[in-house]
């Protein structure tokens, strides 16, 4: 970096959440590399991020807030897990993802800074298929995202800094919780239908009357809102 240039007087200096994704090192095919890179690029854009670097070994992306970076990381790992489930006979794609919240700024056309360095440093200790986030990023998502996490030790982000605490985001539980919630909803719907209809009614009658119940409820709600001039 130019000695006359500093983050404070650089107009492009900012603080952001940085996501670093790295391949596990296990050999994968060129097709799998392209698929992995495509998933990362598409998910980063979907979650309002910007890819700063991309190579065969991994990528670095910038997000305005840590929540966006975490949601993107979970999205990436979930999609790769689905791919691996469908292609278990051809080998799996495994990424390690590290997230750090810190400063970045432009220097000679490249984005550099402690945020990027920190994300690179963290991803080096992340096991394949996992997501780690440093303490500063974790503090910013703790009250926003309801996620299960566990302590993953400490990490020195640079030679001149104290080690910081790192957390593992148990992203696998997100999908499990969602599937459990859907099963509960289906079970509740079944019980509501069983209570509304006569217990001795044939199964085919229950299936036919269930949409009518929904329609009646919608009509009642609509008339209620119209009566109180809500709509």
TITI-671271 format. One record per residue (C-alpha): residue number from 1; x, y, z. Coordinates in steps of 0.2 Angstrom, whole numbers, plus 2048, in hexadecimal, padded with zeros to 3 digits. Example, Ala and Ser with C-alpha at 12.3 -4.5 7.8 and 13.67 -1.06 7.14 Angstrom:
+------+-----+-----+-----+
: resi :   u :   v :   w :
+------+-----+-----+-----+
:    1 : 83E : 7EA : 827 :
:    2 : 844 : 7FB : 824 :
+------+-----+-----+-----+
This chain:
+------+-----+-----+-----+
: resi :   u :   v :   w :
+------+-----+-----+-----+
:    1 : 800 : 800 : 800 :
:    2 : 806 : 812 : 7FC :
:    3 : 80D : 81A : 80C :
:    4 : 803 : 829 : 809 :
:    5 : 7F3 : 81F : 808 :
:    6 : 7EA : 819 : 817 :
:    7 : 7D8 : 812 : 81B :
:    8 : 7D3 : 822 : 823 :
:    9 : 7D6 : 82D : 814 :
:   10 : 7D1 : 821 : 807 :
:   11 : 7C0 : 824 : 800 :
:   12 : 7BD : 812 : 7FD :
:   13 : 7C1 : 80D : 80F :
:   14 : 7B3 : 804 : 818 :
:   15 : 7AF : 7F7 : 825 :
:   16 : 7A6 : 7E7 : 81E :
:   17 : 7A3 : 7D5 : 821 :
:   18 : 7AF : 7CA : 816 :
:   19 : 7AB : 7B8 : 811 :
:   20 : 7BA : 7AD : 80C :
:   21 : 7B5 : 79C : 804 :
:   22 : 7C3 : 78F : 801 :
:   23 : 7C3 : 77E : 7F9 :
:   24 : 7C7 : 770 : 805 :
:   25 : 7D6 : 76B : 7FB :
:   26 : 7CE : 75B : 7F6 :
:   27 : 7D0 : 758 : 7E3 :
:   28 : 7C0 : 75C : 7D9 :
:   29 : 7BC : 75C : 7C7 :
:   30 : 7BC : 76C : 7BC :
:   31 : 7A9 : 76B : 7BB :
:   32 : 7A8 : 76B : 7CE :
:   33 : 7B3 : 779 : 7CF :
:   34 : 7A9 : 783 : 7C3 :
:   35 : 799 : 77E : 7CC :
:   36 : 7A0 : 783 : 7DD :
:   37 : 7A6 : 794 : 7D6 :
:   38 : 795 : 797 : 7CE :
:   39 : 78C : 793 : 7DF :
:   40 : 797 : 7A0 : 7E8 :
:   41 : 795 : 7AD : 7DB :
:   42 : 782 : 7AB : 7DA :
:   43 : 77F : 7AA : 7ED :
:   44 : 78A : 7B9 : 7F0 :
:   45 : 780 : 7C4 : 7E4 :
:   46 : 76F : 7BD : 7EB :
:   47 : 774 : 7C3 : 7FD :
:   48 : 77A : 7D4 : 7F7 :
:   49 : 78C : 7D1 : 7F7 :
:   50 : 79B : 7D4 : 7EB :
:   51 : 7A8 : 7C8 : 7E6 :
:   52 : 7B9 : 7D0 : 7E8 :
:   53 : 7C4 : 7C1 : 7E4 :
:   54 : 7C1 : 7B0 : 7DB :
:   55 : 7CC : 7A2 : 7D7 :
:   56 : 7CD : 78F : 7D6 :
:   57 : 7D2 : 78F : 7E8 :
:   58 : 7C4 : 799 : 7EF :
:   59 : 7BC : 7AB : 7EF :
:   60 : 7BA : 7BA : 7FA :
:   61 : 7AA : 7C4 : 7FB :
:   62 : 7A5 : 7D4 : 803 :
:   63 : 794 : 7D8 : 80C :
:   64 : 78E : 7E7 : 815 :
:   65 : 789 : 7DE : 824 :
:   66 : 78E : 7CD : 82D :
:   67 : 77C : 7C7 : 82B :
:   68 : 77D : 7C7 : 818 :
:   69 : 78E : 7BE : 819 :
:   70 : 787 : 7B1 : 824 :
:   71 : 777 : 7AE : 81A :
:   72 : 781 : 7AC : 80B :
:   73 : 78D : 7A0 : 813 :
:   74 : 77F : 795 : 818 :
:   75 : 777 : 796 : 807 :
:   76 : 787 : 791 : 7FF :
:   77 : 78A : 782 : 80B :
:   78 : 778 : 77C : 809 :
:   79 : 778 : 77C : 7F6 :
:   80 : 789 : 773 : 7F6 :
:   81 : 782 : 766 : 802 :
:   82 : 773 : 763 : 7F7 :
:   83 : 77F : 761 : 7E8 :
:   84 : 789 : 755 : 7F2 :
:   85 : 77A : 74B : 7F6 :
:   86 : 775 : 749 : 7E4 :
:   87 : 786 : 746 : 7DE :
:   88 : 78D : 73B : 7EC :
:   89 : 794 : 72E : 7DF :
:   90 : 79F : 73B : 7D6 :
:   91 : 7A7 : 743 : 7E6 :
:   92 : 7A2 : 752 : 7F0 :
:   93 : 7A6 : 765 : 7F0 :
:   94 : 7AC : 76B : 801 :
:   95 : 7AF : 77D : 805 :
:   96 : 7B5 : 785 : 815 :
:   97 : 7AE : 797 : 818 :
:   98 : 7B5 : 7A4 : 824 :
:   99 : 7AC : 7B4 : 828 :
:  100 : 7B5 : 7C4 : 830 :
:  101 : 7AF : 7D6 : 833 :
:  102 : 7BC : 7E3 : 830 :
:  103 : 7C3 : 7F1 : 825 :
:  104 : 7C6 : 7F0 : 813 :
:  105 : 7CC : 7FE : 807 :
:  106 : 7D2 : 7FF : 7F5 :
:  107 : 7E5 : 800 : 7F1 :
:  108 : 7EB : 800 : 7DF :
:  109 : 7DB : 7F9 : 7D9 :
:  110 : 7DA : 7EB : 7E5 :
:  111 : 7D0 : 7E9 : 7F5 :
:  112 : 7DB : 7E6 : 804 :
:  113 : 7DA : 7E8 : 817 :
:  114 : 7D8 : 7DF : 828 :
:  115 : 7C7 : 7D9 : 823 :
:  116 : 7CD : 7CF : 814 :
:  117 : 7DD : 7C9 : 81D :
:  118 : 7D2 : 7C4 : 82C :
:  119 : 7C6 : 7BA : 821 :
:  120 : 7D5 : 7B1 : 818 :
:  121 : 7DC : 7AD : 829 :
:  122 : 7CC : 7A6 : 830 :
:  123 : 7C8 : 79B : 822 :
:  124 : 7D9 : 792 : 823 :
:  125 : 7D3 : 789 : 833 :
:  126 : 7C1 : 785 : 82E :
:  127 : 7BD : 773 : 82B :
:  128 : 7B6 : 76E : 81A :
:  129 : 7A3 : 771 : 819 :
:  130 : 7A3 : 77D : 828 :
:  131 : 7A1 : 790 : 82B :
:  132 : 7AB : 79A : 838 :
:  133 : 7A9 : 7AC : 83D :
:  134 : 7B4 : 7B7 : 848 :
:  135 : 7AE : 7BF : 858 :
:  136 : 7AA : 7D1 : 850 :
:  137 : 79F : 7C9 : 842 :
:  138 : 797 : 7BE : 84F :
:  139 : 792 : 7CC : 85A :
:  140 : 789 : 7D4 : 84B :
:  141 : 77E : 7C5 : 847 :
:  142 : 77B : 7BE : 859 :
:  143 : 76B : 7C9 : 85B :
:  144 : 766 : 7C9 : 849 :
:  145 : 767 : 7B7 : 843 :
:  146 : 761 : 7A8 : 84E :
:  147 : 76F : 79C : 84B :
:  148 : 777 : 78E : 854 :
:  149 : 78A : 791 : 857 :
:  150 : 798 : 78A : 861 :
:  151 : 7A9 : 790 : 866 :
:  152 : 7B7 : 78B : 85A :
:  153 : 7C6 : 792 : 863 :
:  154 : 7D1 : 7A1 : 85F :
:  155 : 7DA : 7A7 : 850 :
:  156 : 7E8 : 7B4 : 84E :
:  157 : 7E2 : 7BE : 83E :
:  158 : 7F3 : 7C6 : 83C :
:  159 : 805 : 7C5 : 844 :
:  160 : 802 : 7D5 : 84D :
:  161 : 7F1 : 7D3 : 855 :
:  162 : 7EA : 7C9 : 863 :
:  163 : 7E1 : 7B9 : 860 :
:  164 : 7CE : 7BB : 85E :
:  165 : 7C0 : 7AF : 862 :
:  166 : 7B8 : 7A5 : 854 :
:  167 : 7A7 : 79D : 853 :
:  168 : 7A1 : 78E : 848 :
:  169 : 790 : 791 : 841 :
:  170 : 786 : 781 : 841 :
:  171 : 77D : 784 : 831 :
:  172 : 778 : 772 : 82F :
:  173 : 76B : 776 : 83D :
:  174 : 762 : 783 : 832 :
:  175 : 75C : 777 : 825 :
:  176 : 758 : 76A : 833 :
:  177 : 74E : 777 : 83D :
:  178 : 745 : 77C : 82D :
:  179 : 740 : 76A : 828 :
:  180 : 73A : 767 : 83A :
:  181 : 72F : 776 : 839 :
:  182 : 727 : 771 : 829 :
:  183 : 724 : 760 : 830 :
:  184 : 71B : 768 : 83F :
:  185 : 711 : 773 : 834 :
:  186 : 70B : 764 : 82A :
:  187 : 707 : 75B : 83A :
:  188 : 6FD : 76A : 841 :
:  189 : 6F3 : 76B : 830 :
:  190 : 6EF : 759 : 831 :
:  191 : 6E8 : 75B : 843 :
:  192 : 6DE : 76A : 83F :
:  193 : 6D6 : 761 : 830 :
:  194 : 6D2 : 752 : 83B :
:  195 : 6CA : 75D : 849 :
:  196 : 6C0 : 767 : 83C :
:  197 : 6B9 : 758 : 833 :
:  198 : 6AF : 749 : 83A :
:  199 : 6BA : 73C : 83F :
:  200 : 6B1 : 72F : 835 :
:  201 : 6B2 : 739 : 825 :
:  202 : 6BB : 72F : 817 :
:  203 : 6CC : 735 : 812 :
:  204 : 6C7 : 73B : 801 :
:  205 : 6BA : 746 : 809 :
:  206 : 6C7 : 74E : 814 :
:  207 : 6D2 : 752 : 806 :
:  208 : 6C3 : 75A : 7FC :
:  209 : 6BD : 765 : 80B :
:  210 : 6CE : 76B : 811 :
:  211 : 6CF : 779 : 803 :
:  212 : 6BE : 77E : 807 :
:  213 : 6C2 : 781 : 819 :
:  214 : 6D1 : 78C : 814 :
:  215 : 6C6 : 796 : 808 :
:  216 : 6B9 : 799 : 815 :
:  217 : 6C7 : 79F : 821 :
:  218 : 6CD : 7AB : 814 :
:  219 : 6BC : 7B2 : 811 :
:  220 : 6B9 : 7B5 : 823 :
:  221 : 6CA : 7BE : 825 :
:  222 : 6C6 : 7C9 : 816 :
:  223 : 6B5 : 7CE : 81C :
:  224 : 6BC : 7D2 : 82D :
:  225 : 6CA : 7DD : 826 :
:  226 : 6BD : 7E6 : 81B :
:  227 : 6B1 : 7E9 : 829 :
:  228 : 6BF : 7F2 : 833 :
:  229 : 6C5 : 7FB : 824 :
:  230 : 6D6 : 7F3 : 824 :
:  231 : 6D5 : 7F0 : 811 :
+------+-----+-----+-----+
